[in-house]
Structure formats: structure tokens, C-alpha cells
Amino acid sequence: MNNESHDLPPFGRFFLPGPTEVSHDVLRAQAQAMMGHRGPDVQALISRLQPGLKDVFQTERPVLLSSSSATGLMEAAIRNGAERSVLSLVNGAFSDRFAKIGRACGREVDVVEVAWGEHVEPEALEDRLSKKAYDAVTVVHSETSTGVLNPIAELAEVARRFEGVLFLVDSVTGVGGAEVRTDGWGLDFVLTGSQKAMALPPGLAFGVAADAMMERSAGLEGKGVYFDLMAFASNLEKSQTPNTPALSLMYALETQLERMAAEGMEGRWTRHLAMRDRCVEWAEEVGLSVLAAPDYRSPTVTCLELGEGRSGPEVTGAMRERGYVIASGYGKLKEGTIRIGHMGDHTLEELEELLGVLGEVLA
Ligand SMILES: *Cc1c(COP(=O)(O)O)cnc(C)c1O
């Protein structure tokens, strides 16, 4: 799937759940000359990117391009989507970050919190929304800290029943790997970053805002300058960005979107599910348990419990000595778990090789 190159390590051994491994032709696509960021050339480039990005998000709406990491668009979600009160669904480190961003932006934030490793039940959301009015709900689709996939379509369906509540989705390890249907599921705002399931270098973020989100944004003050979605949208109408975009990353994106189109989104989702399923099956073979419950396992990241006597950093260190990179657990799960990011451009064959080496390390 990837061309080898003399100055780059062989593809297929780097399984962090972000940044993920970038194929050599995508890396090389960055080496193109600069262009003026207001001229016809950049407009042509941005226009060429839109159809592929819309397919990735499964939307008819314009896909907003931000030269920031994904956290920038999490902040944009709050600043443009909530005037006063936010309900944050928290089941891990990144969903907790969403709540913290809400507070840092001066919003009143309540949380529905469940243990790390669990998902949020639609009934729990319904219960809270029926007791108090909120401007917005924040949720993480694929919790990268635990490998849990939240039932986004069902949660969105609940949120939609409550007038004035916007449903803001961090799908940073979802979009490009897990099934996401922005329009079909009625999501008000969905965001991702370049360096996860999109398998690009870090530094770009992408978001789609529904009409309700743009209407909310239009009526809000105090949004600041950099993450005002009105500015993103009005510039995108002219195929431009509000300020100088990360051009080199957009060159890489153009190449990656061509590769993604060749595989097709359904094909991509299927490949990720196959990698997830193989990881789970292998864990059973070697006697490790998967942190997430069977129906809520992310197609892009698996968090494995190591059991007594093993430490996450020790296992990742031993893997590194053998030339393979995986992650230890996140935050409080650092010692007791490891995480395999089987996302982006990895294949089942490469995963199989990785699991073989991991099996030797654990034996
Ligand atoms: C990586 C990640 C983020 C943060 O992304 P940055 O690009 O580092 O800002 C947010 N949410 C989730 C679920 C992530 O996996």
C-alpha cells in the first residue's frame, strides 16, 4: 500500500493512537512550493479538497479547514455553540478535556460522568436534558484514552428532541476510520484533527457545522478571532481561509484524499472494523482483556488491560527495542494498560505482524 523510501523508516510499525503513521507518498506531497494564500492557486486547491472532505464527513455542507490541532476546534465548538450552559458527557480523558474547555471559556458546565472504559447511555442523556435546559451537549465519539465508542447516532437522536440544544461531537479518532454520518445522524458540529484516522501529519483540523450551529454562532458575541466559525464559513465561500493556512499540510491532504477516495469510505470503515476485531480476537488468544465492553469498542483504538505484574511503559519500551511503537495507557491508566492505534493507513497484515511481536514481548 505504501512506497518504501530510503530516507524514511519502513511503513507499518508505528501504531500510536495519534499521531498515526503517515504513508510516504503523503509525506512527500508536502514538499511543494509555497503560493500566495489569497490568490487563485489556493482557491483552486481548497476547491479541489472539498469533495473529498465532504465524502469523509458524509455531508453536503462545506468542511471547514483550521490550521490548528483538534483542540482548537473543540474550543470553537464551545465558543460558537454555547452561550451559557453546557452538558458534557465524560467517559475518559478527552471528553473530560471538552468539559474543561467549556469551563475555561466561562461556560457553566455540568457533566454526565461514567467510569473510564464505559460508554454514555442515551437514557442518561435524556434524563439530564429533561431536568434542565442546556445550550449544548459535548461528547467524544471514540474515546482515545479508553478505546470506547459512544453510540453517537442514538445520543444525537435524544439531543434533537430538546429545543435549542446543539450536539457537539469530537470525532477525532472517528472521522476517517469509524463510520460517521454527519448529515444522516443530524450532528450539529463534528470535528477531527489531521493526525489520527485521517493519517496526515499533525497541524490541521476539520469541522462541519449544521445550520443550527451557524445560526447560534451568528448570534453570539465574545467568540474571539481565531475560532469564529462565521469567519471560517465566509472565507470558505470564496475558497479561502480566514488567515494563512498550513499550506504544506493541505498538499498532503490533497494526496491523502485521493488515496481515501480510491479505497472508498465504506471500505475504510470495513478495514478498521477488521483490525479492531482481529485485535480483540488476539487478546482473547493471549488472555488479555479489552477495557471496552463488546458492543462499544472503537474501530480505531484498542485499550488492553495488562493484568498483575506487567507495566504499560515496560511493554511499550520492549516493543520499541524491537522497532515497534504502541502507546501505554493514558493518564491514570498508564501503568495498567496499553493502547494500539490501528487506524489510518494500517492494514490487517501489518497489525498481524505487530501482534506477533507483542505476543513475544508478553510471553
Ligand atoms: C487526539 C485527540 C484530541 C486532541 O487532539 P489535538 O490534535 O492534540 O489537539 C481530542 N480528542 C480526541 C478524542 C483525541 O483522540
The ligand as a Tripos MOL2 file, in Angstrom:
@<TRIPOS>MOLECULE
LIG
   15    15     1     0     0
SMALL
NO_CHARGES

@<TRIPOS>ATOM
      1 C1         -6.0120   13.4530   19.9940 C.3       1 LIG1
      2 C2         -7.3690   13.8090   20.4440 C.ar      1 LIG1
      3 C3         -7.7380   15.1260   20.7440 C.ar      1 LIG1
      4 C4         -6.7570   16.2680   20.7390 C.3       1 LIG1
      5 O1         -6.2360   16.4950   19.5130 O.3       1 LIG1
      6 P1         -5.0500   17.5440   19.2770 P.3       1 LIG1
      7 O2         -4.9410   17.4540   17.7950 O.co2     1 LIG1
      8 O3         -3.8630   17.0430   20.0180 O.co2     1 LIG1
      9 O4         -5.4980   18.8580   19.7500 O.co2     1 LIG1
     10 C5         -9.0410   15.3900   21.1050 C.ar      1 LIG1
     11 N1         -9.9450   14.3990   21.1960 N.ar      1 LIG1
     12 C6         -9.6350   13.1200   20.9350 C.ar      1 LIG1
     13 C7        -10.6860   12.0660   21.0650 C.3       1 LIG1
     14 C8         -8.3460   12.7780   20.5530 C.ar      1 LIG1
     15 O5         -8.0360   11.4970   20.2810 O.3       1 LIG1
@<TRIPOS>BOND
     1     1     2 1
     2     2     3 ar
     3     2    14 ar
     4     3     4 1
     5     3    10 ar
     6     4     5 1
     7     5     6 1
     8     6     7 2
     9     6     8 1
    10     6     9 1
    11    10    11 ar
    12    11    12 ar
    13    12    13 1
    14    12    14 ar
    15    14    15 1
@<TRIPOS>SUBSTRUCTURE
     1 LIG1         1 GROUP 0 **** ****
